[in-house]
């Protein structure tokens, strides 16, 4: 047995067959749901895996998942892994041109998609001749295999060829500031970097068999609830962490705050994952409003990846759920998990992270560790991806070898203090150079969100004839609050930020544009601010 995700899942099934593995809640308000035990999910995944092989999809070829959250998503990922077919996530917000790029860049030969996306898929097909096998979730269509028929045609037994820790898993990332990139992971590396090495204590397992041994020895009682779309790597990996622990995973088709809270109460959810204020703030609004009094006492932890939960929003949430831990996790599709923010992180001291032993802040030119207080880029060694699929140039820029180990150089700028605590400044690509000073948007956004009338905010640089760029704030005003003026915003920020970081322009937007998972769309913010400045 190797560190292969399908092997590990099957080892858990063999000792926890009758445990509930997956609970799926369909469209909010319908009450429709599905519940599968580990044995049932295993058999369902086997059916998909065998159908794909029987349809001529070969091990090593790529299948796209163009789906909302659902049983079919995780079932298909598992089926691919069992059959050694590489699953590839597809952002369901993409339009025709973006889909054509991703389908072609990822060399997809098969696609599983929701019926809602039929028109977009059909428009992209003439430009993607390699895509030869389509499976549609929902009503059957002419010339397209329905998921129901695909599932029925495959054997529920295992009977797959031997697998390996070298089998790949590709996570496509980006698209808000440039073209998406496919991060190529060996499954063994993903297990240790993205799934925590199979241990809830932080100490990775020493052999793959330990996963099933721990599941057999432990009990139930933990329910994981990844609330963002599964098409983003964090949610799918959270589900697999739950499976590796032999615990229950709950998913919703879409994120609707009121329904999330109802499910937390009904299913006694213990661990929630989300993406920053964009998801946490609507939960707070619901708890303070229509869902006041909802029993969320089962919740032990709420973790965020991909975006920071601001200090202001965390305080509001703690007042409603004082017993839940709030964890600002730091990581990426290229590195997996790097560390968790310290309790004293905030506008005054910055986003401070205690990183794992494989993470350093290095000079991007020499790859040597920076001295305390100097700015460098976050890097990780050891269990890192192989590179970007179909992009050797970008791979050469981001991945390197040093002292016989593979390293990945992340886009995050940071400093490190004498105690080894890393202060993350923000993405270098979003850094604003104003009059020779560097401003990282995340720091200014934290200050803006602490304003009582600001519901959400993004910060971008706008070309300026005097300073090169000036700092522009794009804000969404809290419902019922007065529209703040630029003077109001500047006064509020002055006690929290150095003068050169204070916004010189204010744009009030009806809403802040983010991805379905809550990640910031900085390209949109910059376009809005530039248009307003003309």
C-alpha positions in Angstrom: 0.0 0.0 0.0 1.3 3.5 -0.9 0.3 7.1 -0.1 -2.3 7.0 -2.8 -5.6 8.8 -2.0 -7.8 6.0 -3.4 -5.8 3.3 -1.5 -6.1 5.3 1.7 -9.9 5.8 1.1 -10.4 2.1 0.5 -8.5 1.2 3.7 -10.8 3.4 5.7 -13.9 1.8 4.0 -12.6 -1.6 5.0 -12.7 -0.7 8.7 -15.6 1.8 8.8 -18.0 0.5 6.1 -21.2 1.3 8.0 -20.3 4.7 9.2 -22.0 7.7 7.5 -19.4 9.2 5.1 -21.3 11.9 3.2 -24.4 14.0 3.7 -25.5 16.2 0.8 -28.2 18.9 1.0 -29.6 19.9 -2.4 -31.2 23.2 -3.3 -31.8 25.2 -0.1 -35.4 25.0 1.1 -36.3 21.8 -0.8 -35.4 19.5 2.1 -33.8 17.1 -0.4 -30.8 15.3 0.8 -28.7 12.2 0.3 -26.8 10.1 2.8 -24.1 7.6 2.0 -22.1 5.3 4.2 -18.5 4.6 3.5 -19.4 1.3 1.8 -22.1 3.0 -0.4 -19.7 5.9 -1.4 -17.0 3.3 -2.2 -19.4 1.3 -4.5 -20.7 4.5 -6.1 -17.1 5.6 -6.9 -16.2 2.2 -8.2 -19.1 2.4 -10.7 -17.8 5.7 -12.1 -14.3 4.5 -12.3 -15.2 1.3 -14.2 -17.5 3.3 -16.5 -14.6 5.6 -17.4 -12.2 2.7 -18.1 -14.9 0.8 -20.1 -15.5 4.0 -22.2 -11.9 4.1 -23.3 -10.5 6.7 -20.9 -6.9 5.5 -20.1 -5.0 5.9 -16.8 -3.1 9.1 -16.8 -5.6 10.9 -19.0 -7.5 14.0 -17.7 -11.1 14.4 -16.8 -12.7 17.8 -16.0 -15.3 18.3 -13.2 -17.6 21.2 -14.3 -20.0 20.9 -11.5 -21.7 22.5 -8.5 -21.3 20.8 -5.2 -22.9 17.4 -5.1 -22.4 13.7 -4.4 -21.5 13.3 -8.0 -18.5 15.6 -7.6 -16.8 13.6 -4.8 -18.0 10.3 -6.3 -16.3 11.2 -9.6 -13.1 12.4 -8.0 -12.8 9.1 -6.1 -13.7 7.1 -9.2 -11.0 8.9 -11.2 -8.4 8.2 -8.5 -9.4 4.6 -8.3 -9.0 4.2 -12.1 -5.7 6.3 -12.1 -7.5 9.0 -14.2 -6.4 12.5 -13.3 -9.3 14.7 -12.0 -9.2 18.4 -13.0 -11.4 21.1 -11.4 -13.2 23.5 -13.7 -14.5 26.9 -12.4 -18.2 26.9 -13.1 -18.3 30.7 -13.5 -16.1 30.5 -16.6 -17.7 31.6 -19.9 -17.0 30.1 -23.3 -13.6 31.7 -24.0 -12.2 30.8 -20.5 -13.6 27.2 -20.8 -12.0 26.7 -24.2 -8.7 27.8 -22.7 -8.9 25.5 -19.7 -10.3 22.5 -21.5 -7.4 22.7 -24.0 -4.7 23.7 -21.6 -5.6 20.8 -19.3 -5.8 18.3 -22.2 -9.2 17.1 -21.1 -10.5 14.0 -22.8 -13.6 13.6 -20.6 -15.9 16.0 -18.8 -18.6 15.5 -16.2 -20.8 18.6 -16.0 -24.1 19.8 -14.6 -27.0 20.2 -16.9 -27.1 24.0 -16.1 -23.9 24.4 -18.0 -25.0 22.5 -21.2 -25.0 25.6 -23.4 -21.5 26.8 -22.3 -20.1 23.3 -22.8 -21.7 23.0 -26.2 -20.3 26.3 -27.3 -16.8 25.3 -26.3 -16.8 21.8 -27.8 -16.1 22.8 -31.5 -12.8 24.3 -30.3 -11.8 21.3 -28.0 -11.5 18.3 -30.3 -9.6 16.2 -27.8 -12.7 16.2 -25.5 -14.3 12.9 -26.5 -16.5 11.7 -23.6 -19.2 13.8 -22.0 -21.3 12.8 -18.9 -24.1 15.1 -17.9 -25.6 15.3 -14.4 -29.3 15.9 -14.7 -31.8 15.2 -17.5 -30.4 13.0 -20.4 -29.4 14.8 -23.6 -29.0 13.7 -27.2 -25.5 12.2 -27.8 -24.4 12.7 -24.2 -24.2 10.0 -21.5 -26.3 10.8 -18.5 -24.6 10.4 -15.1 -27.3 8.0 -14.1 -26.6 5.7 -17.0 -22.8 6.0 -16.5 -23.2 5.0 -12.9 -25.5 2.1 -13.7 -23.1 0.7 -16.4 -20.1 0.4 -14.1 -19.3 -2.4 -11.7 -19.7 -1.6 -8.0 -16.7 -3.9 -7.2 -13.1 -2.7 -7.0 -10.9 -4.7 -9.3 -8.7 -1.8 -10.4 -5.0 -2.0 -11.4 -2.4 -1.3 -8.7 -2.0 2.4 -7.9 1.0 4.5 -6.9 1.9 7.6 -4.7 3.2 9.0 -8.0 -0.4 9.2 -9.5 -1.3 12.8 -10.1 -3.9 15.2 -8.9 -4.2 18.5 -10.7 -5.7 21.7 -9.1 -6.4 24.6 -11.4 -5.9 27.9 -9.7 -6.1 31.6 -10.6 -8.1 33.4 -13.2 -8.9 36.6 -11.4 -5.5 38.2 -12.3 -4.5 36.1 -15.2 -5.0 32.8 -17.0 -5.6 29.8 -14.7 -2.7 27.4 -14.0 -2.8 23.7 -13.4 -0.8 22.7 -10.3 0.5 19.2 -10.7 0.7 17.2 -7.4 2.0 13.7 -6.8 -0.7 12.2 -4.5 1.9 11.4 -1.9 3.1 15.0 -1.8 -0.5 16.2 -1.7 -1.3 13.9 1.2 1.5 15.3 3.4 1.2 19.0 2.3 -2.5 19.4 1.6 -4.1 16.8 3.9 -2.0 17.1 7.0 -0.3 13.8 6.7 -3.4 12.0 8.0 -3.0 13.2 11.6 -5.2 15.5 13.7 -2.3 16.2 16.1 0.2 17.6 13.5 2.4 14.5 13.6 2.2 12.8 10.2 1.6 9.1 9.9 4.8 7.0 9.4 3.1 4.4 7.1 -0.1 4.4 5.0 -1.6 1.6 7.1 -1.8 3.9 10.1 -4.7 5.7 8.6 -7.1 2.7 8.8 -5.6 1.7 12.1 -6.4 5.1 13.7 -9.9 5.0 12.2 -10.6 1.5 13.6 -9.3 2.5 17.0 -11.1 5.9 17.1 -14.8 6.8 17.3 -17.1 9.0 15.4 -18.4 12.4 16.4 -16.6 14.8 14.0 -18.5 16.4 11.1 -16.6 18.4 8.6 -18.5 21.1 6.6 -16.6 22.6 3.7 -18.9 25.4 2.7 -17.1 26.8 -0.4 -17.4 25.2 -3.8 -15.7 21.9 -4.3 -14.2 23.2 -7.5 -11.8 25.1 -5.3 -9.0 22.9 -4.0 -9.5 23.8 -0.3 -13.0 22.3 -0.1 -12.2 19.0 -1.9 -9.1 18.6 0.3 -11.1 19.3 3.4 -13.5 16.5 2.4 -10.6 14.1 1.9 -9.3 15.1 5.4 -12.6 14.0 6.8 -12.5 10.7 4.9 -9.0 10.0 6.1 -10.3 10.4 9.7 -13.2 8.1 9.0 -15.6 10.9 9.9 -18.6 12.5 8.3 -18.5 15.2 5.6 -21.5 17.5 4.9 -21.8 19.5 1.7 -24.4 22.0 0.3 -25.0 22.5 -3.4 -24.5 26.3 -2.9 -23.5 28.6 -0.1 -26.7 30.1 1.4 -26.0 31.4 4.9 -29.4 30.6 6.5 -29.3 27.1 5.1 -25.7 26.6 6.4 -26.8 27.5 9.9 -29.8 25.2 9.7 -27.5 22.4 8.7 -25.0 23.1 11.4 -27.8 22.8 14.0 -29.4 19.7 12.4 -26.2 17.7 11.7 -24.3 18.9 14.8 -21.4 20.1 12.7 -18.1 20.4 14.5 -15.7 21.8 11.9 -16.5 24.5 9.3 -14.2 25.7 6.6 -14.9 28.9 4.6 -13.1 31.7 2.8 -12.7 34.9 4.8 -15.1 37.7 5.6 -17.1 37.1 2.4 -18.5 33.9 3.9 -18.2 34.6 7.6 -19.9 38.0 7.5 -23.2 36.7 6.0 -23.3 34.0 8.7 -23.0 36.7 11.3 -25.8 38.7 9.7 -28.1 35.6 9.6 -27.3 34.8 13.3 -28.0 38.3 14.3 -31.2 38.4 12.2 -33.5 35.7 10.8 -31.6 32.8 12.4 -31.1 34.3 15.8 -31.1 31.5 18.4 -29.9 28.8 16.1 -28.1 26.1 18.1 -24.5 26.2 16.9 -23.0 24.8 20.2 -21.6 21.8 18.4 -19.1 23.9 16.4 -15.6 23.5 17.6 -13.6 25.2 14.9 -14.1 27.6 12.0 -11.2 27.8 9.6 -10.5 30.1 6.7 -8.2 29.5 3.7 -7.6 31.7 0.7 -8.7 34.9 2.4 -8.2 36.4 5.8 -11.0 36.7 8.4 -10.5 40.3 9.5 -10.1 41.2 13.2 -13.4 43.1 13.2 -15.4 40.3 11.8 -13.8 37.7 14.1 -14.7 39.8 17.1 -18.4 39.9 15.9 -18.4 36.2 15.4 -16.9 35.4 18.8 -19.7 37.4 20.4 -22.2 35.0 18.8 -20.1 31.7 19.1 -17.7 32.2 22.0 -16.7 28.6 22.2 -15.6 28.2 18.6 -12.0 28.5 17.6 -11.3 30.8 14.7 -8.4 29.7 12.5 -6.9 31.9 9.8 -4.9 29.3 7.9 -2.2 30.2 5.4 -1.5 28.1 2.3 -2.1 27.9 -1.4 -2.8 25.5 -4.2 1.0 25.4 -4.8 2.0 24.6 -1.2 -0.9 23.1 0.7 -1.0 24.1 4.3 1.8 26.3 5.6 0.6 27.5 9.0 -2.0 29.2 11.1 -2.2 32.9 12.2 -1.3 33.7 15.7 -3.9 35.1 18.1 -2.2 38.5 18.1 -2.6 38.9 14.4 -4.5 42.0 13.4 -4.3 45.5 12.0 -1.6 46.6 14.5 0.8 43.7 14.2 -0.1 42.3 10.8 -1.0 38.8 9.6 1.4 36.8 11.8 1.8 33.1 11.0 3.5 30.3 12.9 4.7 28.2 9.9 5.6 24.6 9.7 9.3 23.5 9.6 9.3 23.2 5.8 8.4 26.9 5.2 10.9 29.8 5.0 11.0 33.4 3.9 13.7 33.6 1.2 15.3 36.1 -1.2 13.6 35.4 -4.5 16.9 35.8 -6.4 19.3 33.7 -4.3 16.7 31.5 -2.6 18.6 32.0 0.7 16.7 32.8 3.9 16.3 36.5 4.6 17.5 38.1 7.8 14.9 39.0 10.5 12.9 42.1 9.4 13.9 41.9 5.7 11.2 41.4 3.0 11.3 38.2 1.0 9.0 35.6 -0.5 7.5 32.6 1.2 8.9 29.3 0.1 8.3 25.7 1.0 10.4 22.6 0.5 9.9 18.8 0.4 6.4 17.7 -0.5 5.7 20.3 -3.1 4.0 20.1 -6.6 5.9 18.9 -9.7 5.1 22.2 -11.4 2.4 23.8 -13.6 0.9 21.7 -16.3 1.7 22.7 -19.8 3.7 25.7 -18.6 7.5 25.1 -18.4 8.3 28.8 -18.3 6.1 29.5 -15.2 7.3 26.3 -13.6 10.9 27.4 -13.9 10.0 30.8 -12.3 8.2 29.2 -9.3 9.8 25.8 -8.6 13.5 25.2 -7.9 15.9 22.6 -6.4 18.1 23.4 -3.5 20.2 21.1 -1.3 18.7 18.1 -3.1 15.1 19.0 -2.3 12.3 20.4 -4.4 11.1 23.9 -3.4 8.2 26.1 -4.4 8.4 29.9 -4.3 5.0 31.4 -3.5 3.7 34.8 -4.5 3.3 36.0 -1.0 5.8 38.6 0.3 6.7 38.4 4.0 9.1 39.1 6.8 10.2 36.9 9.6 11.0 38.0 13.2 13.6 36.8 15.7 11.1 34.1 17.0 10.6 32.7 13.6 7.0 34.1 13.3 6.3 35.0 9.6 4.4 38.3 8.9 2.7 37.9 5.6 2.5 41.2 3.8 0.4 40.1 0.8 0.7 39.0 -2.8 3.6 40.6 -4.6 1.6 40.9 -7.7 -1.0 43.1 -6.0 1.6 45.3 -4.2 1.0 49.0 -4.9 4.1 51.2 -5.5 3.1 54.8 -4.5 5.9 57.3 -4.5 8.5 54.6 -4.0 6.7 53.1 -1.0 5.1 49.6 -1.1 1.5 49.1 0.0 0.0 45.7 0.4 -3.8 45.7 -0.2 -4.6 43.2 2.6 -3.3 45.6 5.3 -5.4 48.5 4.1 -8.5 46.3 3.7 -8.2 45.2 7.3 -8.3 48.9 8.4 -11.2 49.6 6.1 -13.3 46.7 7.4 -13.0 48.0 10.9 -15.0 51.1 9.9 -18.5 50.7 11.2 -20.2 51.5 7.9 -18.0 49.3 5.7 -19.3 45.8 5.0 -16.6 44.7 2.6 -13.6 46.2 0.8 -10.9 45.7 -1.8 -7.9 47.9 -2.4 -6.1 48.5 -5.8 -3.5 50.8 -7.2 -4.6 53.4 -9.8 -2.1 55.2 -12.1 -1.2 58.6 -10.7 0.9 61.3 -12.5 2.6 62.4 -9.3 3.0 59.2 -7.3 3.1 56.6 -10.0 0.1 54.9 -8.3 -2.3 56.0 -5.6 -4.2 53.7 -3.2 -7.9 53.3 -4.1 -10.5 51.8 -1.8 -13.5 50.0 -3.3 -16.0 49.5 -0.5 -19.5 48.0 0.0 -21.5 49.9 2.6 -23.3 48.0 5.3 -27.0 47.8 4.8 -28.8 50.7 6.4 -25.6 52.6 7.0 -24.7 56.1 5.8 -22.5 56.3 2.8 -19.0 57.3 4.1 -17.0 60.1 2.4 -13.4 59.9 1.5 -12.6 62.2 4.5 -14.5 59.8 6.8 -12.4 56.9 5.5 -9.1 58.7 5.7 -9.8 59.9 9.3 -10.6 56.3 10.3 -7.5 54.9 8.6 -5.1 57.5 9.9 -4.8 56.0 13.4 -4.2 52.6 11.9 -2.0 53.1 8.9 1.1 55.1 7.9 0.2 58.1 5.8 1.3 56.7 2.4 -1.0 53.7 2.9 -4.2 55.8 3.4 -6.6 55.6 0.4 -6.6 58.7 -1.8 -9.7 57.6 -3.7 -13.0 56.0 -2.6 -15.3 54.1 -4.8 -18.6 52.9 -3.3 -19.9 49.8 -5.1 -23.2 48.0 -4.7 -21.3 44.8 -3.9 -17.7 43.6 -3.9 -17.0 41.1 -6.6 -15.4 37.9 -5.4 -15.1 34.3 -6.7 -17.7 31.8 -5.5 -15.3 30.8 -2.7 -14.8 34.3 -1.5 -11.4 35.1 -3.0 -10.8 38.7 -4.0 -11.2 39.8 -7.6 -8.5 42.4 -7.7 -8.6 42.8 -11.5 -12.3 43.9 -11.2 -11.4 46.3 -8.3 -8.7 47.9 -10.3 -10.9 48.3 -13.3 -13.7 49.9 -11.2 -11.3 52.3 -9.5 -9.6 53.4 -12.8 -12.9 54.0 -14.5 -14.1 56.1 -11.5 -10.8 58.1 -11.6 -11.2 59.2 -15.2 
